[in-house]
Amino acid sequence: MIGIQLDEVDLGSVYKNYISSIMSDREDELSYKYLFEKIKQYNTGDIVCIHNQESLTEDTLFSQGSGALYNQLKEFTELEVSGLSALRTVLPKMPQVSTLLVHNTYTSQADVQWAEAQHENLFWCTCPKANLYIEGRLPNYENFKGVNVEQPIPNLEQNRFECRSCGYIYDPSEGNKKLNIPKNTPFSELDGNTFACPVCRAGKNFYKDIGSRAKPSGFEENLVYGFGFNSLPPGQKNILIFGGLAFAAAMFLSLYSLH
């Protein structure tokens, strides 16, 4: 038996060499696009199963074009950096049959709601023992409450995206005159090959979804504190803060009238 230290092996190169050795005359079949074409072609039955968001690197592969998984796979296949989560990138490419999503360890509530609105026959499967063993964590089961109950789905096309390099925020409702982007153009419709941050020239893969204008600002775990003030959207917080400062200044100046 031969022992191998995995951290000393470039798994991407090993897998690429293996695949190339058996498919040397079919390079097109190594592509990401080809994979989903074949999934649709061969999954014509009643149900299809796929692992979903089992690790953070799965999301960063599609949303940022970075991470360990991206670095391994880019060596032997063409990948799509969509600027979106793994689920939002992959699900539209799946056949419209009953679909079983397995693991969902890092699936957000927003992704759950979006997926339920996009696909009529979704089933969510979690594997607690496997999740704890592999990732050391469980999915947030609160995110899956009421997934089979009709509820208003937010208009995700109006979500804003923030450049992680310089902090510029792309707001679909405003577009961008400098880049000739009309108002109400969703971030998902921007061309990833030509779009660049108007401030620092960073690519589309450097942006992260920060939600709509109405979304409360700040860390989610802090929204339940602050007597309800933390759950206010940014505009209302600004009015409250600066209105309070103006009122305090007026009260301070009024003290001079007492002399």
N, C-alpha and C positions, 0 to 999 in steps of 0.2 A: 504493500500500500504506500502511495506517495502522498505526503502531506504538502499542501499549498497554502501559503499565507495570502488571503484574499486581498489584503491591502497592498500587496506587491504585484498584483496582476491587474492589467488594464482590461476589465471585463468587456468594455465596449469593443476593443480591438479583437479580442478572442471571439466574441459572438459574430462580429462583422466577417472575420476570416472564415468562420464556420459556415455562415449563411452564403457568403460569396462562393465557397467551394462547391455548394450544391445548387446554386442558382446563378452561376457566372454569366449565363446567357440570358438572364431575365432580370436585369438591374431595375427595370421599372416596377417589378413586383416587390421591391424593398421599400417602396414609397408609402408614406402615411396615407395619401389619397387612395392608393390601391387597396390598402388594408380595409378601409371602410366600404369600398365598392364590393369587396368580396364578402364582408359581413352581411351586407344587404342581399347579395346574390344567394348566399347559402342559408341564410336564416329566414326562410319563408313559412315557417311553422307558426305555432301559437305563442311561443315565448323565447326570449333571448336573455342571456345573463351576462353581466359585465361588472368587474370590480370598479368601485368609484371612490375617489378621494380618500384613499387609505393612508396616504402620507402627505405632508406639506409639499414635498418636492414634486408631487404630481400636479399640484396647482401652480407652483412657480414655473414649471415647464411651459405651461400654456400662457399664463398671465404675464410672466416676466422674461421668459427665455433664459432661465438660469436654474441653478441647483444641480445636485448630483445626478438625478435622473436625466435631465436635459443634456448634461455633459457626456453621459454614456451613450444616449440614443442618437445624438446629432452626428456621431461618427459614421453611422451606417444607414441613416434614413433621413428623409426630408421632414421637418417638423413645422407645425403651424403655431406661431406665437400670436395668439389672438387678442391678448390683453384682457381676457376673461378667465373665469375659473375653468378647471378641467371639465366639470359637469356641463357648463354652458357652451363649451367648445365641442364636446363629443356628442351630447344627446341629440342635437339636430341632425347628426349624420347617421344615427341609428335607425333601423327599420321601425315603422309604426305598428309594432306588435306588443303584446304584453312584455314588459321589460323589468327584469329583476336587477336592482342596483345593490351591490354587496359591499359591506364594510361601512362606507359613509362616515368615517372617523372624523374628517375635517369638513363635513358639509355644513354650511351655514344655513340659518333660517331663510335668508333671502334666496339662496340657491334652491332650497326645498320648495318654496312658494313658486319660484320661477318654473321649476321642472314640472310641478303639478299643473301649472297653467298651459305648458307646452305639450304635455303628453297625457293621453287619456287613461292609459293602463300602466301605471308605474307601481312597483312594489319595492319597499325599502327593507333590506335585510342587514342586520348587524351580527357581528361575531365577537361577543365580549371577551372570551378567553383568548382568541387570536389577537384581538386589538390590544389587550393588556400585555400579551407576551411580545408582540412585535413592536408596537408603538408606545406601550406604557401608558395608554390612556383609552378612554371610552368616547363614543360619539356623545354630543350634547343632545340627550333625548328630548329636551324641551323644544328643540327645533322641529320635531316631527309631530307635535301635538296638533290634532285636527286636520291632518293632511287630506283626509277624505271628506272634510266638511267644506261646503261652499263658502268662500270668503273673498273679499275684494283683494285683487292682486295689484301691487304697485306697478306703475308704469316705469319699468326699468330702463326704457330707452332715454329717459330724462335724467338718469344718474350722472353725476359729475365725476370726473376723473382727475386725480392730482399727480403731477409729475414728481416722482420720488427724488429727482435730481435737484430741482430748484424750487419746487413748491407751487409752480403755476397750476391753476385749476381750469380745466376745460369744462365749460358749462354748455350743454347742448342748446339750452334756451337762448343763449347769446351768440353761439357760433364763434367765429373769429374773422374779423375784417382783414387783418394782416395776411392771413392765409387763404382768404377768399372762401371761407367756410360759411354757408348760409345758416341763419338761425334755425333751431329745431333739427339739427343734424346729429343723430346719435353717435356716440363715440365708436360703436361697433361698425359704423359705416365708413369711418375714416380709413384711407388706404395705408396699411401698415408699412408699405414699401416707400411711400413718399412723405407721409406725415412726419413732422418734426416739431418739437416744442418751440413755440415762438420766442421763448426767452433763452433757453440753453441749448436748443437743437437736439435734445435727447429724443430717441425714437419712441414709437407707440408702446413698446414693451416695457418702458420705464414708468408707465402710468399705473395707478391703482384706483379701484372703484371706491369712492367715498360717499356714495348714496346721493339722494336728491337734496334739493334745497331745504325741504321740510324735515329731513332727517336730523335728529338731535345730534349736537356736536359733542365730542369728548369720548372717553372710553366707555364701552357698553356696560362694564361692570360697575361704573360709577353712576349710571343713570337713575338708579333707585334711591340715591341719596340726595341731599340738598333740598328737602321739602318740596320736591317737584320741579325746582328750577333747573336741575341738570338735564331734565328731559325736554327742555325747550329747544327749538331750532335756533341756529346762530342769529338770525335777524331779531327774534324776540329777546334773546339774551342781550344783544347789543342795546336794544331799547331800554331794557331793565337796568343794565349797568350804567349807561351814560345818562339815562333819565334820573337814576338815583344820585349820581354825582352832581348833576345840575341842581337837583332839589337840595342836596347838602350844601352846595355853594351858595344858593339863594338864602338858605337858613342862616348860614354863617354871616353873610353880608347884612342880613336883617338885624343882627345883633348890634350893628353900629347905630341903628335908629333908636336904641334904648338909651343912648347917652344924650 
